[in-house]
Amino acid sequence: MFEEIKTIVAENLGVEEDSITMESSFKDDLKADSLDLFEMVMALEENYGIEIPTDDLGQLETVADVIDYIQSHKE
């Protein structure tokens, strides 16, 4: 799952996949702004068939947070 998410993050944030780790912070390390994050979340929702409510976005600060969230919300 990490490799898939790395690809989605790289495509949506315009960063190199090699620069993405489990601990990468979207805002601090990957320099994502709110629009970048919104587009990335839409891609994750489409890819994994889940809905990530706006209220939950604050919890998703690192790549590991996204993986944990998706794993706990997948059907």
PQR file of N, CA, C, O and H, with PARSE charges and radii, in Angstrom:
ATOM      1  N   MET A   1       0.823  -1.191   0.000 -0.4000 1.5000
ATOM      2  CA  MET A   1       0.000   0.000   0.000 -0.0000 2.0000
ATOM      3  C   MET A   1       0.874   1.264   0.000  0.5500 1.7000
ATOM      4  O   MET A   1       0.515   2.265  -0.622 -0.5500 1.4000
ATOM      5  N   PHE A   2       1.999   1.221   0.684 -0.4000 1.5000
ATOM      6  CA  PHE A   2       2.886   2.390   0.741 -0.0000 2.0000
ATOM      7  C   PHE A   2       3.320   2.822  -0.653  0.5500 1.7000
ATOM      8  O   PHE A   2       3.332   4.013  -0.963 -0.5500 1.4000
ATOM      9  H   PHE A   2       2.290   0.408   1.188  0.4000 1.0000
ATOM     10  N   GLU A   3       3.677   1.846  -1.499 -0.4000 1.5000
ATOM     11  CA  GLU A   3       4.134   2.184  -2.860 -0.0000 2.0000
ATOM     12  C   GLU A   3       3.022   2.853  -3.664  0.5500 1.7000
ATOM     13  O   GLU A   3       3.275   3.816  -4.388 -0.5500 1.4000
ATOM     14  H   GLU A   3       3.667   0.879  -1.247  0.4000 1.0000
ATOM     15  N   GLU A   4       1.787   2.347  -3.541 -0.4000 1.5000
ATOM     16  CA  GLU A   4       0.650   2.952  -4.247 -0.0000 2.0000
ATOM     17  C   GLU A   4       0.430   4.384  -3.788  0.5500 1.7000
ATOM     18  O   GLU A   4       0.241   5.289  -4.601 -0.5500 1.4000
ATOM     19  H   GLU A   4       1.581   1.565  -2.952  0.4000 1.0000
ATOM     20  N   ILE A   5       0.457   4.577  -2.475 -0.4000 1.5000
ATOM     21  CA  ILE A   5       0.211   5.899  -1.927 -0.0000 2.0000
ATOM     22  C   ILE A   5       1.343   6.852  -2.302  0.5500 1.7000
ATOM     23  O   ILE A   5       1.102   8.025  -2.588 -0.5500 1.4000
ATOM     24  H   ILE A   5       0.610   3.841  -1.814  0.4000 1.0000
ATOM     25  N   LYS A   6       2.574   6.349  -2.301 -0.4000 1.5000
ATOM     26  CA  LYS A   6       3.709   7.172  -2.726 -0.0000 2.0000
ATOM     27  C   LYS A   6       3.484   7.704  -4.143  0.5500 1.7000
ATOM     28  O   LYS A   6       3.739   8.876  -4.418 -0.5500 1.4000
ATOM     29  H   LYS A   6       2.769   5.396  -2.068  0.4000 1.0000
ATOM     30  N   THR A   7       3.015   6.851  -5.024 -0.4000 1.5000
ATOM     31  CA  THR A   7       2.758   7.250  -6.406 -0.0000 2.0000
ATOM     32  C   THR A   7       1.679   8.328  -6.472  0.5500 1.7000
ATOM     33  O   THR A   7       1.835   9.323  -7.180 -0.5500 1.4000
ATOM     34  H   THR A   7       2.808   5.899  -4.801  0.4000 1.0000
ATOM     35  N   ILE A   8       0.591   8.132  -5.737 -0.4000 1.5000
ATOM     36  CA  ILE A   8      -0.506   9.107  -5.730 -0.0000 2.0000
ATOM     37  C   ILE A   8      -0.025  10.443  -5.162  0.5500 1.7000
ATOM     38  O   ILE A   8      -0.315  11.503  -5.716 -0.5500 1.4000
ATOM     39  H   ILE A   8       0.465   7.324  -5.162  0.4000 1.0000
ATOM     40  N   VAL A   9       0.707  10.382  -4.060 -0.4000 1.5000
ATOM     41  CA  VAL A   9       1.219  11.604  -3.428 -0.0000 2.0000
ATOM     42  C   VAL A   9       2.164  12.326  -4.389  0.5500 1.7000
ATOM     43  O   VAL A   9       2.052  13.539  -4.566 -0.5500 1.4000
ATOM     44  H   VAL A   9       0.943   9.521  -3.610  0.4000 1.0000
ATOM     45  N   ALA A  10       3.080  11.604  -5.003 -0.4000 1.5000
ATOM     46  CA  ALA A  10       4.042  12.213  -5.921 -0.0000 2.0000
ATOM     47  C   ALA A  10       3.334  12.890  -7.090  0.5500 1.7000
ATOM     48  O   ALA A  10       3.682  14.009  -7.466 -0.5500 1.4000
ATOM     49  H   ALA A  10       3.171  10.619  -4.859  0.4000 1.0000
ATOM     50  N   GLU A  11       2.342  12.213  -7.663 -0.4000 1.5000
ATOM     51  CA  GLU A  11       1.615  12.770  -8.807 -0.0000 2.0000
ATOM     52  C   GLU A  11       0.848  14.033  -8.420  0.5500 1.7000
ATOM     53  O   GLU A  11       0.818  15.005  -9.175 -0.5500 1.4000
ATOM     54  H   GLU A  11       2.060  11.303  -7.358  0.4000 1.0000
ATOM     55  N   ASN A  12       0.229  14.010  -7.243 -0.4000 1.5000
ATOM     56  CA  ASN A  12      -0.623  15.132  -6.847 -0.0000 2.0000
ATOM     57  C   ASN A  12       0.137  16.293  -6.239  0.5500 1.7000
ATOM     58  O   ASN A  12      -0.322  17.434  -6.310 -0.5500 1.4000
ATOM     59  H   ASN A  12       0.253  13.221  -6.630  0.4000 1.0000
ATOM     60  N   LEU A  13       1.271  16.032  -5.653 -0.4000 1.5000
ATOM     61  CA  LEU A  13       2.026  17.108  -5.012 -0.0000 2.0000
ATOM     62  C   LEU A  13       3.224  17.553  -5.837  0.5500 1.7000
ATOM     63  O   LEU A  13       3.902  18.516  -5.480 -0.5500 1.4000
ATOM     64  H   LEU A  13       1.643  15.106  -5.596  0.4000 1.0000
ATOM     65  N   GLY A  14       3.488  16.856  -6.941 -0.4000 1.5000
ATOM     66  CA  GLY A  14       4.592  17.242  -7.805 -0.0000 2.0000
ATOM     67  C   GLY A  14       5.953  17.063  -7.163  0.5500 1.7000
ATOM     68  O   GLY A  14       6.846  17.890  -7.348 -0.5500 1.4000
ATOM     69  H   GLY A  14       2.937  16.074  -7.231  0.4000 1.0000
ATOM     70  N   VAL A  15       6.115  15.977  -6.403 -0.4000 1.5000
ATOM     71  CA  VAL A  15       7.400  15.682  -5.768 -0.0000 2.0000
ATOM     72  C   VAL A  15       7.909  14.339  -6.274  0.5500 1.7000
ATOM     73  O   VAL A  15       7.152  13.545  -6.833 -0.5500 1.4000
ATOM     74  H   VAL A  15       5.389  15.305  -6.253  0.4000 1.0000
ATOM     75  N   GLU A  16       9.198  14.096  -6.072 -0.4000 1.5000
ATOM     76  CA  GLU A  16       9.791  12.825  -6.471 -0.0000 2.0000
ATOM     77  C   GLU A  16       9.368  11.723  -5.495  0.5500 1.7000
ATOM     78  O   GLU A  16       9.350  11.939  -4.283 -0.5500 1.4000
ATOM     79  H   GLU A  16       9.813  14.741  -5.618  0.4000 1.0000
ATOM     80  N   GLU A  17       9.033  10.555  -6.016 -0.4000 1.5000
ATOM     81  CA  GLU A  17       8.654   9.436  -5.153 -0.0000 2.0000
ATOM     82  C   GLU A  17       9.759   9.097  -4.162  0.5500 1.7000
ATOM     83  O   GLU A  17       9.482   8.705  -3.029 -0.5500 1.4000
ATOM     84  H   GLU A  17       9.048  10.380  -7.000  0.4000 1.0000
ATOM     85  N   ASP A  18      11.017   9.247  -4.589 -0.4000 1.5000
ATOM     86  CA  ASP A  18      12.146   8.915  -3.715 -0.0000 2.0000
ATOM     87  C   ASP A  18      12.207   9.803  -2.479  0.5500 1.7000
ATOM     88  O   ASP A  18      12.821   9.431  -1.478 -0.5500 1.4000
ATOM     89  H   ASP A  18      11.242   9.565  -5.510  0.4000 1.0000
ATOM     90  N   SER A  19      11.579  10.970  -2.539 -0.4000 1.5000
ATOM     91  CA  SER A  19      11.628  11.891  -1.401 -0.0000 2.0000
ATOM     92  C   SER A  19      10.532  11.609  -0.371  0.5500 1.7000
ATOM     93  O   SER A  19      10.474  12.268   0.667 -0.5500 1.4000
ATOM     94  H   SER A  19      11.081  11.272  -3.352  0.4000 1.0000
ATOM     95  N   ILE A  20       9.670  10.640  -0.653 -0.4000 1.5000
ATOM     96  CA  ILE A  20       8.526  10.350   0.223 -0.0000 2.0000
ATOM     97  C   ILE A  20       8.837   9.157   1.119  0.5500 1.7000
ATOM     98  O   ILE A  20       9.198   8.078   0.650 -0.5500 1.4000
ATOM     99  H   ILE A  20       9.718  10.104  -1.496  0.4000 1.0000
ATOM    100  N   THR A  21       8.686   9.383   2.423 -0.4000 1.5000
ATOM    101  CA  THR A  21       8.840   8.304   3.399 -0.0000 2.0000
ATOM    102  C   THR A  21       7.560   8.200   4.214  0.5500 1.7000
ATOM    103  O   THR A  21       6.659   9.026   4.072 -0.5500 1.4000
ATOM    104  H   THR A  21       8.392  10.260   2.804  0.4000 1.0000
ATOM    105  N   MET A  22       7.482   7.197   5.059 -0.4000 1.5000
ATOM    106  CA  MET A  22       6.318   7.038   5.929 -0.0000 2.0000
ATOM    107  C   MET A  22       6.172   8.253   6.850  0.5500 1.7000
ATOM    108  O   MET A  22       5.058   8.635   7.210 -0.5500 1.4000
ATOM    109  H   MET A  22       8.215   6.526   5.175  0.4000 1.0000
ATOM    110  N   GLU A  23       7.288   8.851   7.222 -0.4000 1.5000
ATOM    111  CA  GLU A  23       7.271   9.969   8.164 -0.0000 2.0000
ATOM    112  C   GLU A  23       7.126  11.329   7.480  0.5500 1.7000
ATOM    113  O   GLU A  23       7.046  12.353   8.159 -0.5500 1.4000
ATOM    114  H   GLU A  23       8.193   8.541   6.930  0.4000 1.0000
ATOM    115  N   SER A  24       7.092  11.354   6.156 -0.4000 1.5000
ATOM    116  CA  SER A  24       6.997  12.629   5.442 -0.0000 2.0000
ATOM    117  C   SER A  24       5.738  13.393   5.845  0.5500 1.7000
ATOM    118  O   SER A  24       4.626  12.870   5.783 -0.5500 1.4000
ATOM    119  H   SER A  24       7.157  10.523   5.604  0.4000 1.0000
ATOM    120  N   SER A  25       5.941  14.637   6.255 -0.4000 1.5000
ATOM    121  CA  SER A  25       4.827  15.531   6.570 -0.0000 2.0000
ATOM    122  C   SER A  25       4.410  16.219   5.269  0.5500 1.7000
ATOM    123  O   SER A  25       5.249  16.740   4.534 -0.5500 1.4000
ATOM    124  H   SER A  25       6.845  15.062   6.305  0.4000 1.0000
ATOM    125  N   PHE A  26       3.108  16.214   4.997 -0.4000 1.5000
ATOM    126  CA  PHE A  26       2.640  16.819   3.750 -0.0000 2.0000
ATOM    127  C   PHE A  26       2.965  18.315   3.687  0.5500 1.7000
ATOM    128  O   PHE A  26       3.384  18.820   2.646 -0.5500 1.4000
ATOM    129  H   PHE A  26       2.427  15.791   5.595  0.4000 1.0000
ATOM    130  N   LYS A  27       2.773  19.005   4.786 -0.4000 1.5000
ATOM    131  CA  LYS A  27       3.000  20.455   4.779 -0.0000 2.0000
ATOM    132  C   LYS A  27       4.473  20.809   4.956  0.5500 1.7000
ATOM    133  O   LYS A  27       5.003  21.635   4.213 -0.5500 1.4000
ATOM    134  H   LYS A  27       2.433  18.594   5.632  0.4000 1.0000
ATOM    135  N   ASP A  28       5.136  20.197   5.924 -0.4000 1.5000
ATOM    136  CA  ASP A  28       6.517  20.585   6.229 -0.0000 2.0000
ATOM    137  C   ASP A  28       7.537  20.012   5.251  0.5500 1.7000
ATOM    138  O   ASP A  28       8.396  20.740   4.752 -0.5500 1.4000
ATOM    139  H   ASP A  28       4.706  19.525   6.528  0.4000 1.0000
ATOM    140  N   ASP A  29       7.448  18.704   4.972 -0.4000 1.5000
ATOM    141  CA  ASP A  29       8.450  18.052   4.120 -0.0000 2.0000
ATOM    142  C   ASP A  29       8.121  18.138   2.630  0.5500 1.7000
ATOM    143  O   ASP A  29       9.013  18.331   1.805 -0.5500 1.4000
ATOM    144  H   ASP A  29       6.750  18.113   5.377  0.4000 1.0000
ATOM    145  N   LEU A  30       6.841  17.997   2.289 -0.4000 1.5000
ATOM    146  CA  LEU A  30       6.452  17.931   0.878 -0.0000 2.0000
ATOM    147  C   LEU A  30       5.875  19.254   0.374  0.5500 1.7000
ATOM    148  O   LEU A  30       5.498  19.369  -0.792 -0.5500 1.4000
ATOM    149  H   LEU A  30       6.116  17.841   2.960  0.4000 1.0000
ATOM    150  N   LYS A  31       5.810  20.244   1.254 -0.4000 1.5000
ATOM    151  CA  LYS A  31       5.395  21.617   0.899 -0.0000 2.0000
ATOM    152  C   LYS A  31       4.028  21.688   0.223  0.5500 1.7000
ATOM    153  O   LYS A  31       3.828  22.463  -0.712 -0.5500 1.4000
ATOM    154  H   LYS A  31       6.117  20.150   2.201  0.4000 1.0000
ATOM    155  N   ALA A  32       3.086  20.870   0.707 -0.4000 1.5000
ATOM    156  CA  ALA A  32       1.741  20.855   0.132 -0.0000 2.0000
ATOM    157  C   ALA A  32       0.903  21.974   0.740  0.5500 1.7000
ATOM    158  O   ALA A  32       0.963  22.227   1.943 -0.5500 1.4000
ATOM    159  H   ALA A  32       3.248  20.240   1.466  0.4000 1.0000
ATOM    160  N   ASP A  33       0.118  22.643  -0.110 -0.4000 1.5000
ATOM    161  CA  ASP A  33      -0.834  23.618   0.413 -0.0000 2.0000
ATOM    162  C   ASP A  33      -2.216  22.962   0.474  0.5500 1.7000
ATOM    163  O   ASP A  33      -2.365  21.792   0.122 -0.5500 1.4000
ATOM    164  H   ASP A  33       0.069  22.437  -1.088  0.4000 1.0000
ATOM    165  N   SER A  34      -3.205  23.704   0.911 -0.4000 1.5000
ATOM    166  CA  SER A  34      -4.524  23.095   1.116 -0.0000 2.0000
ATOM    167  C   SER A  34      -5.134  22.582  -0.186  0.5500 1.7000
ATOM    168  O   SER A  34      -5.821  21.561  -0.175 -0.5500 1.4000
ATOM    169  H   SER A  34      -3.083  24.655   1.197  0.4000 1.0000
ATOM    170  N   LEU A  35      -4.903  23.255  -1.288 -0.4000 1.5000
ATOM    171  CA  LEU A  35      -5.431  22.787  -2.575 -0.0000 2.0000
ATOM    172  C   LEU A  35      -4.747  21.482  -2.984  0.5500 1.7000
ATOM    173  O   LEU A  35      -5.405  20.554  -3.454 -0.5500 1.4000
ATOM    174  H   LEU A  35      -4.345  24.085  -1.297  0.4000 1.0000
ATOM    175  N   ASP A  36      -3.432  21.413  -2.803 -0.4000 1.5000
ATOM    176  CA  ASP A  36      -2.700  20.173  -3.096 -0.0000 2.0000
ATOM    177  C   ASP A  36      -3.275  19.013  -2.286  0.5500 1.7000
ATOM    178  O   ASP A  36      -3.500  17.922  -2.809 -0.5500 1.4000
ATOM    179  H   ASP A  36      -2.897  22.166  -2.421  0.4000 1.0000
ATOM    180  N   LEU A  37      -3.506  19.272  -1.004 -0.4000 1.5000
ATOM    181  CA  LEU A  37      -4.013  18.215  -0.121 -0.0000 2.0000
ATOM    182  C   LEU A  37      -5.415  17.786  -0.531  0.5500 1.7000
ATOM    183  O   LEU A  37      -5.740  16.599  -0.505 -0.5500 1.4000
ATOM    184  H   LEU A  37      -3.323  20.158  -0.579  0.4000 1.0000
ATOM    185  N   PHE A  38      -6.243  18.754  -0.909 -0.4000 1.5000
ATOM    186  CA  PHE A  38      -7.604  18.445  -1.354 -0.0000 2.0000
ATOM    187  C   PHE A  38      -7.574  17.533  -2.581  0.5500 1.7000
ATOM    188  O   PHE A  38      -8.302  16.542  -2.640 -0.5500 1.4000
ATOM    189  H   PHE A  38      -5.978  19.719  -0.930  0.4000 1.0000
ATOM    190  N   GLU A  39      -6.736  17.866  -3.553 -0.4000 1.5000
ATOM    191  CA  GLU A  39      -6.635  17.061  -4.776 -0.0000 2.0000
ATOM    192  C   GLU A  39      -6.083  15.671  -4.476  0.5500 1.7000
ATOM    193  O   GLU A  39      -6.523  14.682  -5.063 -0.5500 1.4000
ATOM    194  H   GLU A  39      -6.144  18.670  -3.506  0.4000 1.0000
ATOM    195  N   MET A  40      -5.115  15.599  -3.559 -0.4000 1.5000
ATOM    196  CA  MET A  40      -4.555  14.309  -3.188 -0.0000 2.0000
ATOM    197  C   MET A  40      -5.609  13.439  -2.501  0.5500 1.7000
ATOM    198  O   MET A  40      -5.712  12.243  -2.774 -0.5500 1.4000
ATOM    199  H   MET A  40      -4.757  16.402  -3.083  0.4000 1.0000
ATOM    200  N   VAL A  41      -6.385  14.048  -1.611 -0.4000 1.5000
ATOM    201  CA  VAL A  41      -7.435  13.297  -0.911 -0.0000 2.0000
ATOM    202  C   VAL A  41      -8.466  12.786  -1.903  0.5500 1.7000
ATOM    203  O   VAL A  41      -8.930  11.653  -1.773 -0.5500 1.4000
ATOM    204  H   VAL A  41      -6.301  15.020  -1.389  0.4000 1.0000
ATOM    205  N   MET A  42      -8.834  13.590  -2.886 -0.4000 1.5000
ATOM    206  CA  MET A  42      -9.789  13.139  -3.907 -0.0000 2.0000
ATOM    207  C   MET A  42      -9.238  11.928  -4.657  0.5500 1.7000
ATOM    208  O   MET A  42      -9.971  10.977  -4.929 -0.5500 1.4000
ATOM    209  H   MET A  42      -8.458  14.511  -2.992  0.4000 1.0000
ATOM    210  N   ALA A  43      -7.959  11.962  -4.987 -0.4000 1.5000
ATOM    211  CA  ALA A  43      -7.338  10.837  -5.691 -0.0000 2.0000
ATOM    212  C   ALA A  43      -7.314   9.591  -4.798  0.5500 1.7000
ATOM    213  O   ALA A  43      -7.564   8.484  -5.275 -0.5500 1.4000
ATOM    214  H   ALA A  43      -7.364  12.734  -4.766  0.4000 1.0000
ATOM    215  N   LEU A  44      -7.017   9.765  -3.518 -0.4000 1.5000
ATOM    216  CA  LEU A  44      -7.008   8.627  -2.584 -0.0000 2.0000
ATOM    217  C   LEU A  44      -8.407   8.042  -2.435  0.5500 1.7000
ATOM    218  O   LEU A  44      -8.575   6.823  -2.416 -0.5500 1.4000
ATOM    219  H   LEU A  44      -6.814  10.664  -3.131  0.4000 1.0000
ATOM    220  N   GLU A  45      -9.411   8.909  -2.331 -0.4000 1.5000
ATOM    221  CA  GLU A  45     -10.795   8.442  -2.204 -0.0000 2.0000
ATOM    222  C   GLU A  45     -11.191   7.609  -3.422  0.5500 1.7000
ATOM    223  O   GLU A  45     -11.793   6.543  -3.293 -0.5500 1.4000
ATOM    224  H   GLU A  45      -9.275   9.900  -2.347  0.4000 1.0000
ATOM    225  N   GLU A  46     -10.846   8.109  -4.597 -0.4000 1.5000
ATOM    226  CA  GLU A  46     -11.186   7.403  -5.832 -0.0000 2.0000
ATOM    227  C   GLU A  46     -10.449   6.070  -5.920  0.5500 1.7000
ATOM    228  O   GLU A  46     -11.032   5.052  -6.295 -0.5500 1.4000
ATOM    229  H   GLU A  46     -10.357   8.975  -4.702  0.4000 1.0000
ATOM    230  N   ASN A  47      -9.174   6.084  -5.574 -0.4000 1.5000
ATOM    231  CA  ASN A  47      -8.351   4.890  -5.690 -0.0000 2.0000
ATOM    232  C   ASN A  47      -8.777   3.795  -4.712  0.5500 1.7000
ATOM    233  O   ASN A  47      -8.773   2.613  -5.054 -0.5500 1.4000
ATOM    234  H   ASN A  47      -8.701   6.911  -5.269  0.4000 1.0000
ATOM    235  N   TYR A  48      -9.142   4.195  -3.497 -0.4000 1.5000
ATOM    236  CA  TYR A  48      -9.448   3.208  -2.459 -0.0000 2.0000
ATOM    237  C   TYR A  48     -10.933   3.050  -2.176  0.5500 1.7000
ATOM    238  O   TYR A  48     -11.308   2.258  -1.312 -0.5500 1.4000
ATOM    239  H   TYR A  48      -9.145   5.156  -3.219  0.4000 1.0000
ATOM    240  N   GLY A  49     -11.785   3.780  -2.879 -0.4000 1.5000
ATOM    241  CA  GLY A  49     -13.222   3.626  -2.717 -0.0000 2.0000
ATOM    242  C   GLY A  49     -13.717   3.987  -1.326  0.5500 1.7000
ATOM    243  O   GLY A  49     -14.631   3.352  -0.799 -0.5500 1.4000
ATOM    244  H   GLY A  49     -11.480   4.423  -3.581  0.4000 1.0000
ATOM    245  N   ILE A  50     -13.109   5.014  -0.730 -0.4000 1.5000
ATOM    246  CA  ILE A  50     -13.546   5.475   0.585 -0.0000 2.0000
ATOM    247  C   ILE A  50     -13.850   6.955   0.514  0.5500 1.7000
ATOM    248  O   ILE A  50     -13.505   7.629  -0.457 -0.5500 1.4000
ATOM    249  H   ILE A  50     -12.367   5.530  -1.158  0.4000 1.0000
ATOM    250  N   GLU A  51     -14.505   7.458   1.560 -0.4000 1.5000
ATOM    251  CA  GLU A  51     -14.737   8.895   1.665 -0.0000 2.0000
ATOM    252  C   GLU A  51     -13.986   9.400   2.879  0.5500 1.7000
ATOM    253  O   GLU A  51     -14.086   8.830   3.965 -0.5500 1.4000
ATOM    254  H   GLU A  51     -14.785   6.911   2.348  0.4000 1.0000
ATOM    255  N   ILE A  52     -13.240  10.463   2.692 -0.4000 1.5000
ATOM    256  CA  ILE A  52     -12.494  11.069   3.796 -0.0000 2.0000
ATOM    257  C   ILE A  52     -13.167  12.407   4.099  0.5500 1.7000
ATOM    258  O   ILE A  52     -12.976  13.378   3.367 -0.5500 1.4000
ATOM    259  H   ILE A  52     -13.159  10.927   1.810  0.4000 1.0000
ATOM    260  N   PRO A  53     -13.956  12.461   5.179 -0.5600 1.5000
ATOM    261  CA  PRO A  53     -14.656  13.703   5.512  0.2800 2.0000
ATOM    262  C   PRO A  53     -13.679  14.846   5.809  0.5500 1.7000
ATOM    263  O   PRO A  53     -12.576  14.622   6.310 -0.5500 1.4000
ATOM    264  N   THR A  54     -14.097  16.054   5.497 -0.4000 1.5000
ATOM    265  CA  THR A  54     -13.266  17.232   5.725 -0.0000 2.0000
ATOM    266  C   THR A  54     -12.802  17.304   7.181  0.5500 1.7000
ATOM    267  O   THR A  54     -11.674  17.711   7.459 -0.5500 1.4000
ATOM    268  H   THR A  54     -14.992  16.236   5.091  0.4000 1.0000
ATOM    269  N   ASP A  55     -13.674  16.909   8.103 -0.4000 1.5000
ATOM    270  CA  ASP A  55     -13.316  16.954   9.527 -0.0000 2.0000
ATOM    271  C   ASP A  55     -12.139  16.048   9.861  0.5500 1.7000
ATOM    272  O   ASP A  55     -11.443  16.282  10.849 -0.5500 1.4000
ATOM    273  H   ASP A  55     -14.590  16.579   7.877  0.4000 1.0000
ATOM    274  N   ASP A  56     -11.907  15.015   9.052 -0.4000 1.5000
ATOM    275  CA  ASP A  56     -10.812  14.071   9.318 -0.0000 2.0000
ATOM    276  C   ASP A  56      -9.480  14.513   8.710  0.5500 1.7000
ATOM    277  O   ASP A  56      -8.440  13.936   9.026 -0.5500 1.4000
ATOM    278  H   ASP A  56     -12.472  14.824   8.250  0.4000 1.0000
ATOM    279  N   LEU A  57      -9.499  15.518   7.851 -0.4000 1.5000
ATOM    280  CA  LEU A  57      -8.267  15.917   7.152 -0.0000 2.0000
ATOM    281  C   LEU A  57      -7.171  16.378   8.101  0.5500 1.7000
ATOM    282  O   LEU A  57      -5.989  16.174   7.821 -0.5500 1.4000
ATOM    283  H   LEU A  57     -10.344  15.986   7.594  0.4000 1.0000
ATOM    284  N   GLY A  58      -7.535  16.987   9.205 -0.4000 1.5000
ATOM    285  CA  GLY A  58      -6.553  17.462  10.162 -0.0000 2.0000
ATOM    286  C   GLY A  58      -5.725  16.344  10.778  0.5500 1.7000
ATOM    287  O   GLY A  58      -4.611  16.574  11.251 -0.5500 1.4000
ATOM    288  H   GLY A  58      -8.494  17.153   9.432  0.4000 1.0000
ATOM    289  N   GLN A  59      -6.270  15.139  10.771 -0.4000 1.5000
ATOM    290  CA  GLN A  59      -5.565  13.973  11.320 -0.0000 2.0000
ATOM    291  C   GLN A  59      -4.487  13.460  10.374  0.5500 1.7000
ATOM    292  O   GLN A  59      -3.586  12.734  10.795 -0.5500 1.4000
ATOM    293  H   GLN A  59      -7.175  14.952  10.387  0.4000 1.0000
ATOM    294  N   LEU A  60      -4.571  13.825   9.123 -0.4000 1.5000
ATOM    295  CA  LEU A  60      -3.700  13.258   8.098 -0.0000 2.0000
ATOM    296  C   LEU A  60      -2.504  14.177   7.843  0.5500 1.7000
ATOM    297  O   LEU A  60      -2.484  14.930   6.869 -0.5500 1.4000
ATOM    298  H   LEU A  60      -5.303  14.414   8.781  0.4000 1.0000
ATOM    299  N   GLU A  61      -1.525  14.104   8.718 -0.4000 1.5000
ATOM    300  CA  GLU A  61      -0.365  14.984   8.601 -0.0000 2.0000
ATOM    301  C   GLU A  61       0.818  14.331   7.908  0.5500 1.7000
ATOM    302  O   GLU A  61       1.636  15.020   7.299 -0.5500 1.4000
ATOM    303  H   GLU A  61      -1.542  13.492   9.508  0.4000 1.0000
ATOM    304  N   THR A  62       0.918  13.003   7.994 -0.4000 1.5000
ATOM    305  CA  THR A  62       2.045  12.288   7.386 -0.0000 2.0000
ATOM    306  C   THR A  62       1.525  11.174   6.488  0.5500 1.7000
ATOM    307  O   THR A  62       0.341  10.839   6.507 -0.5500 1.4000
ATOM    308  H   THR A  62       0.253  12.443   8.489  0.4000 1.0000
ATOM    309  N   VAL A  63       2.429  10.612   5.708 -0.4000 1.5000
ATOM    310  CA  VAL A  63       2.076   9.485   4.839 -0.0000 2.0000
ATOM    311  C   VAL A  63       1.582   8.314   5.691  0.5500 1.7000
ATOM    312  O   VAL A  63       0.617   7.644   5.322 -0.5500 1.4000
ATOM    313  H   VAL A  63       3.391  10.884   5.693  0.4000 1.0000
ATOM    314  N   ALA A  64       2.231   8.068   6.813 -0.4000 1.5000
ATOM    315  CA  ALA A  64       1.808   6.978   7.706 -0.0000 2.0000
ATOM    316  C   ALA A  64       0.386   7.203   8.206  0.5500 1.7000
ATOM    317  O   ALA A  64      -0.383   6.250   8.325 -0.5500 1.4000
ATOM    318  H   ALA A  64       3.015   8.612   7.113  0.4000 1.0000
ATOM    319  N   ASP A  65       0.026   8.456   8.500 -0.4000 1.5000
ATOM    320  CA  ASP A  65      -1.338   8.766   8.939 -0.0000 2.0000
ATOM    321  C   ASP A  65      -2.352   8.371   7.866  0.5500 1.7000
ATOM    322  O   ASP A  65      -3.405   7.813   8.175 -0.5500 1.4000
ATOM    323  H   ASP A  65       0.651   9.230   8.403  0.4000 1.0000
ATOM    324  N   VAL A  66      -2.030   8.662   6.610 -0.4000 1.5000
ATOM    325  CA  VAL A  66      -2.933   8.329   5.502 -0.0000 2.0000
ATOM    326  C   VAL A  66      -3.094   6.817   5.387  0.5500 1.7000
ATOM    327  O   VAL A  66      -4.211   6.324   5.229 -0.5500 1.4000
ATOM    328  H   VAL A  66      -1.175   9.115   6.360  0.4000 1.0000
ATOM    329  N   ILE A  67      -2.002   6.085   5.465 -0.4000 1.5000
ATOM    330  CA  ILE A  67      -2.064   4.625   5.361 -0.0000 2.0000
ATOM    331  C   ILE A  67      -2.904   4.051   6.497  0.5500 1.7000
ATOM    332  O   ILE A  67      -3.763   3.199   6.265 -0.5500 1.4000
ATOM    333  H   ILE A  67      -1.094   6.485   5.593  0.4000 1.0000
ATOM    334  N   ASP A  68      -2.662   4.510   7.716 -0.4000 1.5000
ATOM    335  CA  ASP A  68      -3.444   4.035   8.868 -0.0000 2.0000
ATOM    336  C   ASP A  68      -4.923   4.349   8.684  0.5500 1.7000
ATOM    337  O   ASP A  68      -5.778   3.510   8.966 -0.5500 1.4000
ATOM    338  H   ASP A  68      -1.965   5.201   7.904  0.4000 1.0000
ATOM    339  N   TYR A  69      -5.223   5.549   8.214 -0.4000 1.5000
ATOM    340  CA  TYR A  69      -6.615   5.965   8.020 -0.0000 2.0000
ATOM    341  C   TYR A  69      -7.301   5.077   6.986  0.5500 1.7000
ATOM    342  O   TYR A  69      -8.404   4.582   7.219 -0.5500 1.4000
ATOM    343  H   TYR A  69      -4.528   6.231   7.985  0.4000 1.0000
ATOM    344  N   ILE A  70      -6.647   4.878   5.852 -0.4000 1.5000
ATOM    345  CA  ILE A  70      -7.243   4.068   4.790 -0.0000 2.0000
ATOM    346  C   ILE A  70      -7.452   2.636   5.260  0.5500 1.7000
ATOM    347  O   ILE A  70      -8.508   2.052   5.016 -0.5500 1.4000
ATOM    348  H   ILE A  70      -5.751   5.280   5.663  0.4000 1.0000
ATOM    349  N   GLN A  71      -6.465   2.068   5.927 -0.4000 1.5000
ATOM    350  CA  GLN A  71      -6.591   0.691   6.401 -0.0000 2.0000
ATOM    351  C   GLN A  71      -7.739   0.547   7.405  0.5500 1.7000
ATOM    352  O   GLN A  71      -8.421  -0.478   7.417 -0.5500 1.4000
ATOM    353  H   GLN A  71      -5.607   2.542   6.125  0.4000 1.0000
ATOM    354  N   SER A  72      -7.955   1.545   8.230 -0.4000 1.5000
ATOM    355  CA  SER A  72      -9.009   1.435   9.234 -0.0000 2.0000
ATOM    356  C   SER A  72     -10.403   1.780   8.677  0.5500 1.7000
ATOM    357  O   SER A  72     -11.408   1.506   9.334 -0.5500 1.4000
ATOM    358  H   SER A  72      -7.401   2.378   8.220  0.4000 1.0000
ATOM    359  N   HIS A  73     -10.474   2.375   7.480 -0.4000 1.5000
ATOM    360  CA  HIS A  73     -11.765   2.768   6.916 -0.0000 2.0000
ATOM    361  C   HIS A  73     -12.149   1.995   5.648  0.5500 1.7000
ATOM    362  O   HIS A  73     -13.240   2.190   5.113 -0.5500 1.4000
ATOM    363  H   HIS A  73      -9.657   2.597   6.947  0.4000 1.0000
ATOM    364  N   LYS A  74     -11.266   1.125   5.169 -0.4000 1.5000
ATOM    365  CA  LYS A  74     -11.618   0.317   3.998 -0.0000 2.0000
ATOM    366  C   LYS A  74     -12.636  -0.729   4.391  0.5500 1.7000
ATOM    367  O   LYS A  74     -12.606  -1.262   5.501 -0.5500 1.4000
ATOM    368  H   LYS A  74     -10.380   0.965   5.604  0.4000 1.0000
ATOM    369  N   GLU A  75     -13.531  -1.014   3.475 -0.4000 1.5000
ATOM    370  CA  GLU A  75     -14.573  -2.015   3.748 -0.0000 2.0000
ATOM    371  C   GLU A  75     -14.030  -3.412   3.677  0.5500 1.7000
ATOM    372  O   GLU A  75     -14.771  -4.374   3.880 -0.5500 1.4000
ATOM    373  H   GLU A  75     -13.555  -0.581   2.574  0.4000 1.0000
TER
END
